[in-house]
Amino acid sequence: MAFEQRQDLLQVVQNFSSAGQLQVVDIRNKAEKGGEREQLILDTFNRLSYGEAFMVLSDRETGCQHHTLHKILGTTFAWEVLEAGPQQWKVKVGKLN
C-alpha cells in the first residue's frame, strides 16, 4: 500500500474516533495465556466497518497483541498507543480496509 493511501486511511480512522465515543474492549480480566486477549481484539476488529475504531484497555504491555494482529491482518489495521503504562495501557485499533 502506498504511503499516501495509508495516510488517507489513517485520517478516516482519526475522523471516526474524533466524531464519537470509542467502544472500549477491556482485556484486563482475560487470561494472558491461550490467546484469549488476542481473540477478543480480533473478534471486535472483525465487526468493524471500514474507518471505524475501538480502544483496547489492558493492564500489561500490548506488544503481543499488536504482533498477533499484524501476523493475521497485515497492514489492514491501525494501532495507536494512547497510554503506555505503568498502571494501564490504552491502544486505539482501527480498520483501514
C-alpha distances in whole Angstrom, upper triangle without the diagonal:
4,6,8,7,7,10,11,11,12,15,16,16,18,20,21,23,24,26,28,29,26,27,28,28,31,30,33,36,34,34,32,33,32,29,30,28,25,26,27,23,22,24,24,20,20,23,20,19,16,16,19,20,23,24,25,29,30,33,31,28,25,23,24,22,19,19,20,17,15,16,17,14,11,8,10,12,13,16,19,22,25,28,28,32,34,36,32,29,27,23,21,18,16,14,11,11
4,6,5,6,9,10,11,12,14,16,17,19,20,22,23,25,26,28,30,27,29,30,30,33,33,36,38,36,37,35,36,35,32,33,31,28,29,30,26,25,27,26,23,23,26,23,21,18,17,21,21,24,26,27,30,32,35,33,30,27,25,26,25,21,22,23,20,18,20,20,17,14,11,13,15,15,18,19,23,25,28,29,32,35,37,34,30,28,24,22,20,18,17,13,13
4,5,5,6,9,10,10,12,14,16,16,18,20,21,22,24,27,28,26,28,29,29,31,32,34,37,35,36,34,35,35,31,33,30,27,29,29,26,25,27,26,23,24,26,23,22,18,17,20,20,23,24,26,29,30,33,31,28,25,23,25,24,20,21,23,20,17,20,21,18,15,12,13,14,13,16,17,20,22,26,26,30,33,34,31,28,26,22,20,19,17,16,13,14
4,5,5,6,9,10,11,13,15,15,17,19,20,21,23,25,27,25,28,29,30,32,33,35,38,37,38,36,38,37,34,35,32,29,31,31,27,26,28,27,23,25,26,23,21,17,16,19,20,23,25,27,30,31,34,33,30,27,26,28,26,23,24,25,22,20,23,23,20,17,14,15,15,15,17,18,21,23,27,28,31,34,36,33,29,27,23,21,20,17,17,13,14
4,5,5,6,9,10,11,13,14,15,17,19,20,21,24,25,24,26,27,28,31,31,34,37,35,36,35,36,35,32,32,30,27,28,28,25,23,26,24,20,21,23,20,18,14,13,17,18,21,23,25,28,30,33,32,29,26,25,27,25,21,22,24,20,18,21,21,17,15,12,12,13,13,16,18,21,23,27,28,31,34,35,32,28,26,22,20,18,15,14,10,11
4,5,5,6,9,10,11,12,14,16,17,18,20,22,23,21,23,24,25,27,28,30,33,32,33,31,33,32,28,29,27,24,25,25,22,21,23,22,18,19,21,18,17,13,12,15,15,18,20,22,25,27,30,28,25,22,21,23,21,18,19,20,17,15,18,18,15,13,9,9,10,9,13,14,18,20,23,24,28,31,32,28,25,22,19,16,15,12,11,8,10
4,5,5,6,9,10,10,12,14,15,16,18,21,22,20,23,24,25,28,28,31,34,33,34,32,34,34,30,31,28,26,27,27,23,23,25,23,20,21,23,19,18,14,12,15,15,19,20,22,25,27,30,29,26,23,22,24,23,19,21,23,19,18,21,21,18,16,12,12,12,10,13,13,17,18,22,23,27,30,31,28,24,22,18,16,15,13,13,10,13
4,5,5,7,9,10,11,13,15,15,17,19,21,20,22,24,25,28,29,32,35,34,36,34,36,35,32,32,29,27,28,27,24,23,25,23,19,21,21,18,16,12,10,14,15,18,20,23,26,28,31,31,28,25,25,27,24,21,23,24,21,20,23,22,19,17,14,13,13,12,15,15,19,20,24,26,29,32,33,30,26,23,20,17,16,13,12,9,11
4,5,5,7,9,10,11,13,14,16,18,19,17,19,21,22,25,26,29,32,30,32,31,33,32,28,28,26,23,24,24,20,19,21,19,16,17,18,14,13,9,7,10,12,15,18,20,23,25,29,28,26,23,22,24,21,18,20,21,18,17,20,19,15,15,11,10,9,9,12,14,17,19,22,24,28,30,31,28,24,21,17,14,13,9,9,6,8
4,5,5,6,9,10,11,12,14,16,17,16,18,19,20,23,24,27,30,29,30,29,31,31,27,27,24,22,23,22,19,19,21,18,15,18,18,15,14,11,8,10,10,14,15,17,21,23,26,25,23,20,20,22,20,17,19,20,17,16,19,19,16,15,11,10,9,7,10,10,14,15,19,21,24,27,28,24,21,18,14,11,11,8,9,7,10
4,5,5,6,9,10,10,12,15,17,16,18,20,22,25,26,29,32,31,33,32,34,34,30,30,27,25,26,25,21,22,23,20,18,20,20,16,15,12,9,11,12,15,16,19,22,25,28,28,25,23,23,25,23,20,23,24,20,20,23,23,19,19,15,14,12,10,13,12,16,16,20,22,26,29,29,26,23,19,16,13,13,10,11,10,13
4,5,5,6,9,10,11,13,15,14,17,19,21,24,25,28,31,30,32,31,34,33,29,29,26,24,25,23,20,20,21,18,16,17,17,13,11,9,5,8,10,13,16,19,22,25,28,28,26,23,24,26,23,20,23,23,20,20,23,22,18,18,15,13,12,11,14,14,17,17,21,24,27,30,30,27,23,20,17,13,12,9,9,8,10
4,5,5,6,9,10,11,13,11,13,15,17,20,22,24,27,26,29,28,30,30,26,25,22,21,22,20,17,17,18,15,13,15,15,11,10,8,5,6,6,10,12,15,18,21,24,24,23,20,21,22,19,17,20,21,17,17,21,20,16,17,14,12,10,8,10,11,14,14,18,20,24,26,26,23,20,16,13,10,9,6,7,7,10
4,5,5,6,9,11,12,11,14,16,18,21,23,25,28,28,30,29,32,32,28,27,24,23,24,22,19,20,21,18,16,18,18,14,14,12,8,9,8,11,12,16,18,21,24,24,23,20,21,23,21,19,22,23,19,20,23,23,19,19,16,15,12,10,11,10,13,13,16,19,22,25,25,22,19,15,13,10,10,9,11,11,14
4,6,5,6,9,12,12,15,17,20,23,25,27,30,30,33,32,34,34,31,30,27,25,26,24,21,22,22,19,17,20,18,15,14,12,8,9,10,13,14,18,21,24,27,28,26,24,25,27,24,22,25,26,22,23,26,25,22,22,19,17,15,13,15,14,17,16,19,23,26,28,28,25,22,18,16,13,13,11,12,12,15
4,5,5,7,9,9,12,14,17,20,22,25,27,27,30,30,32,32,28,27,24,23,23,21,18,19,19,16,14,17,15,12,11,10,7,6,7,10,12,16,19,22,25,26,25,22,24,26,22,21,24,24,21,22,25,23,20,21,19,16,14,13,14,14,17,16,19,22,25,28,27,24,21,17,15,11,11,9,11,12,14
4,5,6,7,6,10,12,14,17,20,22,25,25,28,27,30,30,27,25,22,22,22,20,17,18,19,15,14,17,16,13,13,12,9,7,6,8,9,13,15,19,22,23,22,20,22,24,21,19,23,23,20,21,25,23,21,22,19,17,14,12,13,12,14,12,16,19,22,24,24,20,18,14,12,9,10,9,11,13,16
4,6,8,9,12,15,18,20,23,25,27,28,31,30,33,34,30,29,26,25,26,23,21,22,23,19,18,21,19,16,16,15,12,11,10,11,12,16,18,21,24,26,25,23,25,27,24,22,26,26,23,24,28,27,24,25,22,20,17,15,15,14,15,14,17,20,23,26,25,22,20,16,15,12,13,12,15,16,19
4,7,9,12,15,18,21,24,26,29,29,32,32,35,35,32,30,27,26,27,24,22,23,23,19,19,21,19,16,15,15,12,11,11,12,14,18,20,24,27,28,27,25,27,29,26,25,28,28,25,26,30,28,25,26,24,21,19,17,18,17,19,17,20,24,26,29,27,24,22,19,17,14,15,14,16,17,19
4,6,9,12,16,18,22,24,26,26,30,30,33,33,30,28,25,25,25,22,20,22,21,17,17,20,17,15,15,15,13,10,10,11,12,16,18,21,24,26,26,24,26,28,25,24,27,27,24,26,29,28,25,27,24,22,19,18,18,17,18,16,19,23,24,27,25,22,21,17,16,13,15,14,16,18,20
4,7,9,13,15,18,20,22,23,27,27,30,30,27,25,22,22,23,19,18,20,19,15,16,19,16,14,15,17,14,11,10,9,10,13,14,18,21,23,23,21,24,26,22,22,26,26,23,25,28,27,24,26,24,22,19,17,17,16,17,15,17,20,22,24,22,19,18,14,14,12,13,13,16,18,21
4,6,9,12,15,17,20,20,23,24,27,27,23,21,18,19,19,16,14,16,16,12,13,16,14,12,13,15,12,9,7,5,6,10,11,15,19,20,20,18,21,22,19,19,22,22,19,21,24,23,21,23,21,19,16,14,14,13,14,13,15,18,20,22,21,17,15,12,11,9,10,10,13,16,18
4,7,10,13,15,17,17,21,21,24,24,21,18,16,16,16,13,12,14,13,9,11,14,12,11,13,15,14,10,8,5,6,9,10,14,17,19,20,17,20,21,18,18,22,21,18,21,24,22,20,23,22,19,16,15,15,15,15,14,16,19,20,22,20,17,15,12,12,10,10,11,13,17,19
4,6,9,12,13,14,18,18,21,22,19,16,13,15,15,11,10,14,13,10,12,15,14,13,16,18,16,13,10,6,5,6,7,10,14,16,17,15,18,19,15,16,20,19,17,20,23,21,20,23,22,20,17,16,14,14,14,13,14,16,17,19,17,13,12,9,10,9,10,12,15,18,21
4,6,9,11,11,14,15,18,18,15,12,10,11,11,8,7,11,10,8,10,13,13,13,16,18,17,14,11,7,6,5,6,9,12,14,15,13,16,16,13,14,18,16,15,18,20,19,18,21,21,19,16,16,14,15,14,14,15,16,17,19,17,13,12,10,10,10,10,13,15,19,21
4,6,7,8,12,13,16,17,15,12,9,12,12,9,9,13,13,11,14,16,16,17,20,22,21,18,14,11,8,6,5,6,9,12,13,12,16,16,13,15,18,17,17,20,22,21,21,23,23,22,19,18,16,16,15,14,14,15,15,16,14,11,10,9,11,12,13,16,18,22,24
4,6,5,8,9,12,13,11,9,6,9,10,8,8,12,13,12,14,17,17,18,21,23,22,19,16,13,10,7,6,5,8,9,11,10,13,13,11,13,16,15,15,18,20,19,20,22,23,22,19,18,16,17,15,16,15,15,14,16,14,11,10,10,11,13,14,17,19,22,24
4,6,8,9,13,14,13,11,8,12,14,11,12,16,16,15,18,20,21,21,25,27,26,23,19,16,13,9,7,5,5,8,11,11,14,14,13,16,18,17,18,21,22,22,23,25,26,25,22,21,18,18,16,16,15,14,13,13,11,9,10,11,13,16,16,20,22,26,28
4,7,9,12,13,13,10,9,13,14,12,13,17,17,16,19,21,21,23,26,28,28,25,21,18,16,12,10,9,9,11,14,14,17,16,15,18,20,19,20,23,24,23,24,27,28,27,24,24,21,22,20,20,18,18,16,17,14,13,14,15,16,19,19,22,24,28,30
4,6,9,10,9,6,6,10,10,9,11,14,14,14,17,19,20,21,25,27,27,24,21,17,16,12,11,9,10,11,14,13,16,14,13,16,18,16,17,20,21,20,22,24,26,25,22,22,20,21,20,20,19,19,18,18,16,14,14,15,16,18,18,21,23,26,28
4,6,7,8,6,7,10,11,11,13,15,16,17,19,21,22,24,27,29,29,26,23,20,18,15,14,11,11,11,14,13,15,13,13,16,17,15,17,20,20,20,22,24,26,26,24,24,21,23,21,22,21,20,19,19,17,16,16,18,18,21,20,23,25,28,29
4,7,7,7,7,9,11,12,13,15,16,17,19,21,23,24,27,29,28,26,23,20,18,14,14,11,11,9,11,11,12,10,10,14,14,13,15,18,18,18,20,22,24,24,22,22,20,21,19,21,19,18,17,17,16,15,15,16,17,20,19,22,24,27,28
4,6,7,8,10,11,13,15,16,17,19,20,22,24,25,29,30,30,28,25,23,21,17,17,14,14,13,14,13,14,11,12,15,15,13,16,18,18,18,21,23,25,25,23,24,22,24,22,24,23,21,20,21,20,19,18,20,20,22,21,24,26,28,29
4,6,8,9,9,12,14,14,15,18,19,20,22,24,27,29,29,27,25,23,22,18,18,16,17,16,17,15,16,12,12,16,15,12,15,18,16,16,19,21,24,24,23,24,22,24,23,26,25,23,23,24,23,21,20,21,21,23,21,24,24,27,28
4,6,5,6,9,10,10,12,14,15,16,19,20,24,25,26,24,21,19,18,15,16,14,16,14,15,13,13,10,9,12,12,9,11,14,14,13,16,18,21,20,19,20,18,21,20,23,22,21,21,22,22,19,18,19,18,19,18,20,21,23,24
4,6,5,6,9,10,11,12,14,15,17,19,23,24,25,22,20,18,17,13,14,13,14,14,15,13,15,12,10,14,15,12,13,17,16,15,17,20,22,21,19,21,19,21,20,22,22,21,21,22,21,18,17,18,17,19,17,20,20,24,24
4,6,5,6,9,10,11,12,14,16,17,21,22,23,20,17,15,13,10,11,9,11,11,12,10,12,10,7,11,12,10,11,15,15,14,16,18,20,19,17,18,16,17,17,18,18,17,17,19,18,15,13,14,13,15,14,17,18,21,23
4,5,5,6,9,10,10,12,14,16,19,20,21,18,16,14,13,11,12,12,14,13,13,10,11,8,6,9,10,7,8,11,12,11,12,15,17,16,14,15,14,16,16,18,19,18,19,20,20,17,15,15,13,14,12,15,16,19,20
4,5,5,6,8,10,10,13,15,18,20,21,18,16,15,15,12,14,14,17,16,16,13,15,12,9,12,13,10,10,13,13,11,13,16,18,17,15,17,16,19,19,21,22,21,22,24,23,20,18,17,16,16,14,16,16,19,20
4,5,5,6,9,10,11,13,17,19,19,17,14,12,12,10,12,12,15,15,16,13,15,13,10,13,15,12,11,15,16,14,14,18,19,17,15,17,16,18,18,19,20,20,21,22,21,18,16,15,14,14,12,15,15,19,20
4,6,5,6,9,10,11,15,16,16,14,11,9,9,8,10,11,15,15,14,11,13,12,8,10,12,10,8,12,14,12,12,15,16,14,12,13,12,14,15,16,17,18,19,21,20,17,14,13,11,11,9,11,12,15,17
4,5,5,6,9,10,13,15,16,14,12,11,12,11,14,15,18,18,17,14,15,13,9,11,12,9,7,11,12,9,9,13,14,12,11,13,13,16,17,19,20,21,22,24,24,20,18,16,14,13,10,11,11,14,15
4,5,5,7,9,13,15,16,14,13,12,13,12,15,16,20,20,20,17,18,16,13,14,16,13,11,15,15,12,12,16,17,15,13,16,16,18,20,21,22,23,24,26,25,22,20,18,16,15,12,13,12,16,16
4,5,5,7,11,13,14,11,9,8,10,10,13,15,19,19,19,16,18,17,13,14,17,14,12,15,17,14,13,16,17,14,12,14,14,16,17,18,20,21,23,25,24,20,18,15,13,12,10,10,10,14,15
4,5,5,9,10,11,9,8,8,10,11,14,16,20,20,19,16,17,16,12,12,15,13,10,12,14,12,10,13,13,10,9,11,11,14,16,18,20,21,23,25,25,21,18,16,13,11,8,8,7,11,11
4,5,8,10,12,11,11,11,14,14,18,19,23,23,22,19,20,18,15,15,17,14,11,14,15,12,10,14,14,11,11,13,15,18,20,21,24,25,27,29,28,24,22,19,17,15,11,11,9,12,11
4,7,10,12,10,10,11,14,15,18,20,24,24,24,21,22,21,17,18,20,18,15,17,19,15,14,17,17,14,13,15,16,19,21,22,24,26,27,30,29,25,22,20,17,15,12,11,10,13,13
4,7,8,6,7,9,12,14,17,20,24,24,24,20,21,21,17,17,19,18,14,17,19,16,13,16,15,12,11,12,14,16,19,20,22,24,26,29,28,24,21,18,16,13,10,8,7,10,10
4,6,6,9,11,15,17,21,23,27,27,26,23,24,24,20,19,22,20,17,18,20,18,15,17,16,12,11,13,16,18,21,21,25,27,29,32,31,27,24,21,18,15,12,9,7,9,8
4,6,9,12,16,18,22,24,28,28,27,23,24,24,21,19,21,20,16,17,20,17,14,15,13,10,10,11,15,17,20,21,24,26,29,32,31,28,24,21,18,15,12,8,5,6,5
4,7,10,14,16,20,23,26,27,25,22,23,23,20,18,21,21,17,17,20,19,15,16,14,11,9,10,13,14,17,18,21,24,27,30,29,26,22,19,16,12,10,7,5,6,7
4,7,11,14,17,20,24,24,23,20,21,22,19,17,20,20,16,18,20,18,15,17,15,12,10,10,12,13,16,16,20,22,25,27,27,23,20,17,14,10,9,6,6,8,10
4,7,10,13,16,20,21,20,17,18,19,16,15,18,18,14,16,19,18,15,16,15,12,9,9,10,10,13,13,16,18,21,24,23,19,16,13,10,7,5,4,6,9,12
4,7,10,13,17,18,17,15,17,18,14,14,17,17,14,16,19,18,16,18,17,14,11,10,10,11,12,12,14,17,19,21,20,16,14,10,8,6,5,7,9,13,15
4,6,10,13,14,14,12,15,16,13,13,17,17,14,17,20,19,17,19,18,16,13,11,10,9,10,9,11,13,15,17,16,12,10,7,5,4,6,9,12,15,18
4,6,10,11,11,9,12,13,10,11,14,14,13,16,18,18,17,19,18,17,14,12,10,10,9,10,10,12,13,15,14,10,8,6,5,6,7,11,14,17,19
4,7,9,10,9,13,14,12,13,17,17,16,18,21,21,20,22,22,21,17,16,13,12,10,10,9,10,11,13,11,7,6,5,7,9,11,14,17,21,23
4,5,7,7,11,12,10,12,15,15,16,18,20,20,21,22,22,22,19,17,14,14,11,12,10,10,9,10,9,6,5,6,9,12,13,17,20,23,25
4,7,9,12,13,13,15,17,18,18,21,23,23,24,25,25,25,22,21,17,16,14,14,11,10,8,8,6,5,6,9,12,15,17,20,23,26,29
4,6,9,10,10,12,14,15,17,18,20,21,22,23,24,24,21,19,16,16,13,14,11,9,7,8,8,7,7,10,11,15,16,20,23,25,28
4,6,8,9,10,12,13,15,16,18,19,20,20,21,22,19,17,13,13,10,12,10,7,7,9,10,8,6,9,10,14,15,19,21,23,26
4,6,5,6,9,10,11,12,15,16,16,17,17,18,15,14,10,11,9,11,11,9,10,12,13,10,7,9,8,11,12,15,18,20,22
4,5,5,6,9,10,11,12,14,15,15,16,17,15,14,10,12,10,13,13,11,12,14,15,13,10,12,10,13,13,16,18,20,22
4,5,5,6,9,10,11,12,14,15,16,17,15,15,12,14,13,16,16,14,15,16,17,15,13,14,13,15,14,17,19,20,22
4,5,5,6,9,10,11,12,13,14,15,12,13,10,12,12,15,15,14,15,17,18,15,12,12,10,12,11,14,15,17,19
4,5,5,6,9,10,10,11,11,12,10,10,7,10,10,14,15,13,16,18,19,16,13,12,10,11,9,12,14,15,17
4,6,5,6,9,10,10,12,13,12,12,11,13,14,17,18,16,18,20,21,19,16,16,13,15,13,15,16,17,19
4,5,5,6,8,10,12,13,12,13,12,15,16,19,20,18,20,22,23,20,17,17,14,15,13,15,15,17,18
4,5,5,6,7,9,9,8,10,9,13,14,17,19,18,20,23,23,20,17,16,13,13,10,12,11,13,14
4,5,5,5,7,8,8,10,10,13,15,18,20,19,22,24,25,22,18,18,14,14,12,13,12,13,14
4,6,6,9,11,11,13,13,17,18,22,23,22,24,26,27,24,21,21,18,18,15,16,15,16,16
4,6,9,10,10,13,14,18,19,22,24,23,26,28,28,25,22,21,18,18,14,15,13,14,14
4,6,6,7,10,12,16,18,21,23,23,25,28,28,25,22,20,17,16,12,12,10,10,10
4,6,7,10,12,15,18,21,23,23,26,28,29,26,22,21,17,16,13,13,11,11,11
4,6,8,10,13,16,19,22,22,25,28,29,26,22,20,16,15,12,11,9,8,9
4,7,10,14,17,19,22,23,26,28,29,26,22,20,16,14,10,9,6,5,6
4,7,10,13,16,18,19,22,25,25,22,18,16,12,10,7,5,5,5,8
4,7,10,12,15,17,20,23,23,20,16,14,10,8,5,5,6,7,10
4,7,9,12,13,16,19,20,16,13,10,7,6,5,7,9,10,14
4,6,9,11,14,17,18,15,11,9,5,5,7,9,12,13,16
4,6,7,10,13,14,11,8,6,4,6,9,12,15,16,20
4,7,10,13,13,10,8,5,5,7,10,13,17,18,22
4,6,9,10,7,5,5,7,10,13,16,20,22,25
4,7,8,7,5,7,8,12,15,18,21,23,26
3,5,5,5,8,11,15,17,21,24,26,29
4,6,8,11,14,17,20,24,27,29,32
4,7,10,14,17,20,23,27,29,32
4,7,10,14,16,20,23,26,29
4,7,10,13,16,20,22,25
4,7,10,13,17,19,22
4,6,10,13,16,19
4,7,10,13,16
4,7,10,13
4,6,9
4,6
4
